[in-house]
């Protein structure tokens, strides 16, 4: 593909950037604007992007759990005083 962008390090993309790239890939594939071989490469890239999104979400979930546990601990400490 002549207009293909240089490969980015997926791990440096934000969640929002990753979702945008996924949307772009899905749009291209659904519209049939790219040949089969390119579709397969885009599919593989999409799977990598999905994995990255899941990793971001897992980290966010852990942070939320940590903050919730800290808040609960603070609230419990205040109640026992």
HELIX and SHEET records of a PDB file:
HELIX    1   1 UNK A   10  UNK A   12  5                                   3    
HELIX    2   2 UNK A   15  UNK A   31  1                                  17    
HELIX    3   3 UNK A   36  UNK A   79  1                                  44    
END                                                                             
